[in-house]
Amino acid sequence: MVKDRNQKILLRIVQEWKINQKPEYRGFRCAKCQKYIHKAWHHWLKTAGFKTPVHFCNSCEKKFKLLKIKKNYKTFTCDKCGKKMYKAWHVWTRKDNVLSEDHFCKKCGEKLKFGKEIKGIIYDLDGTIISTIKLHESAWLYAGRKFNITISREMLLNQSGISNEAAAKMMLPNNKKHLAKKFIAAKVKYVMENTNQVVLFPSIIKTISQLFKSGYKVWICTSAPKNFVIKILDNFSELRKLLRHNIIWRKMYKREKPSPDVLNLVIKKMNLAKSQVCYIGDAFSDYKTAIRAKVKFIYFCPNLKKRDSRISKSIPTISSHKHVFEITRRK
């Protein structure tokens, strides 16, 4: 009962805060009176979507009479290296719908690049902006039936984010490699005839519009061919209006994902440094592409229960596009 009472008190105080999504390098303040302090009573709020330390000065600690924990009146330490500090990077992050705050010393903050502002967002198309997973899976299964080729669940997972040519090479057995062009043609025909099944993910148009208004540069890079991209833009006029001049499709770069070629090309067109760019994708190939290009990756996973286990859990993950602002830390 005492613990529940403590959590209610802490939650009420934290809900009064004006949380800054952009990292701040500053001293520590009392959670209630906001007085700067070098030592504090440390408590943890772990309820209602929060996971954050809450610090009180001596006066506020006495006022709220929270449950005492042995030796919890102490100086502040870096969450990365454990170094004692009077100033820190205060960093809010959201993961699995839990908002948490971490504190890093100046050195660790510089290593983690909290001081560098994100100015460009690069989106994958299939599975990120538009929901096409079921369409592409159905198309490959259709082509498989037509050419008597067994398409496994693993193949369907691995084809996400790569070109048709790479997917066909992976799916076709050695004795049927010569059918690659016809196999791909059957798949493409099915997709092009069923683009009416494609839908935009919720809040994507509103999010991209807000990104532009906030001063970000926004581009799309995709493994899809030009004719598919044009068809999608024809189907979604709002998307075409926003990004028709900011799209890189398959024939515009030499080597396919996970080569960094496509991201390097987009970053060059954006005229930004790699440290200023985030790449948002839904597939393992997108993740590998970001690693090879040495840019920050955000994993878009609309159904967190189906998260790809091959993508590190340390990678920032969003299930809704509107959360991108919390990751890029800029309003």
DATA-V291353 format. One record per residue. N is the residue number from 1. RES is the residue in one small letter. D_FIRST is the distance of its C-alpha to the first C-alpha in whole Angstrom. Layout:
n=[N	N]
res=[RES	RES]
d_first=[D_FIRST	D_FIRST]
//
This chain:
n=[1	2	3	4	5	6	7	8	9	10	11	12	13	14	15	16	17	18	19	20	21	22	23	24	25	26	27	28	29	30	31	32	33	34	35	36	37	38	39	40	41	42	43	44	45	46	47	48	49	50	51	52	53	54	55	56	57	58	59	60	61	62	63	64	65	66	67	68	69	70	71	72	73	74	75	76	77	78	79	80	81	82	83	84	85	86	87	88	89	90	91	92	93	94	95	96	97	98	99	100	101	102	103	104	105	106	107	108	109	110	111	112	113	114	115	116	117	118	119	120	121	122	123	124	125	126	127	128	129	130	131	132	133	134	135	136	137	138	139	140	141	142	143	144	145	146	147	148	149	150	151	152	153	154	155	156	157	158	159	160	161	162	163	164	165	166	167	168	169	170	171	172	173	174	175	176	177	178	179	180	181	182	183	184	185	186	187	188	189	190	191	192	193	194	195	196	197	198	199	200	201	202	203	204	205	206	207	208	209	210	211	212	213	214	215	216	217	218	219	220	221	222	223	224	225	226	227	228	229	230	231	232	233	234	235	236	237	238	239	240	241	242	243	244	245	246	247	248	249	250	251	252	253	254	255	256	257	258	259	260	261	262	263	264	265	266	267	268	269	270	271	272	273	274	275	276	277	278	279	280	281	282	283	284	285	286	287	288	289	290	291	292	293	294	295	296	297	298	299	300	301	302	303	304	305	306	307	308	309	310	311	312	313	314	315	316	317	318	319	320	321	322	323	324	325	326	327	328	329	330	331]
res=[m	v	k	d	r	n	q	k	i	l	l	r	i	v	q	e	w	k	i	n	q	k	p	e	y	r	g	f	r	c	a	k	c	q	k	y	i	h	k	a	w	h	h	w	l	k	t	a	g	f	k	t	p	v	h	f	c	n	s	c	e	k	k	f	k	l	l	k	i	k	k	n	y	k	t	f	t	c	d	k	c	g	k	k	m	y	k	a	w	h	v	w	t	r	k	d	n	v	l	s	e	d	h	f	c	k	k	c	g	e	k	l	k	f	g	k	e	i	k	g	i	i	y	d	l	d	g	t	i	i	s	t	i	k	l	h	e	s	a	w	l	y	a	g	r	k	f	n	i	t	i	s	r	e	m	l	l	n	q	s	g	i	s	n	e	a	a	a	k	m	m	l	p	n	n	k	k	h	l	a	k	k	f	i	a	a	k	v	k	y	v	m	e	n	t	n	q	v	v	l	f	p	s	i	i	k	t	i	s	q	l	f	k	s	g	y	k	v	w	i	c	t	s	a	p	k	n	f	v	i	k	i	l	d	n	f	s	e	l	r	k	l	l	r	h	n	i	i	w	r	k	m	y	k	r	e	k	p	s	p	d	v	l	n	l	v	i	k	k	m	n	l	a	k	s	q	v	c	y	i	g	d	a	f	s	d	y	k	t	a	i	r	a	k	v	k	f	i	y	f	c	p	n	l	k	k	r	d	s	r	i	s	k	s	i	p	t	i	s	s	h	k	h	v	f	e	i	t	r	r	k]
d_first=[0	4	5	5	6	9	10	11	13	14	15	17	19	20	21	23	25	29	29	32	33	36	35	35	37	35	33	30	28	25	23	23	26	28	30	31	30	31	28	24	21	20	16	16	15	15	15	17	20	19	20	21	20	19	21	21	24	24	24	21	19	19	19	15	14	12	11	14	16	19	22	20	23	26	29	29	30	32	30	33	35	32	35	33	34	34	35	34	34	31	31	29	29	28	28	27	26	23	24	24	26	28	30	33	36	39	41	38	38	42	42	39	42	39	42	44	44	44	47	48	46	48	47	48	50	49	46	44	46	47	46	49	48	48	52	53	52	54	57	57	56	59	61	61	62	65	66	65	62	59	56	53	49	49	52	50	47	50	52	49	50	54	57	59	61	59	57	60	61	58	59	62	64	67	69	68	68	71	69	67	68	68	65	63	66	64	61	61	63	61	58	61	61	58	56	55	52	51	48	46	43	41	40	43	46	43	42	46	47	44	45	48	47	45	48	48	50	50	52	52	53	54	56	57	61	62	63	59	58	60	60	56	57	59	56	54	56	53	52	56	56	53	54	58	59	56	56	58	59	60	64	63	62	63	61	58	54	53	56	55	58	56	53	56	58	56	54	58	58	55	57	53	52	50	47	47	47	44	45	43	44	43	45	45	49	47	45	48	50	47	47	51	52	49	47	43	42	40	39	39	37	37	35	33	33	36	36	39	38	41	40	38	34	34	36	35	34	34	34	35	38	37	34	37	37	34	35	38	36	39	38]
//
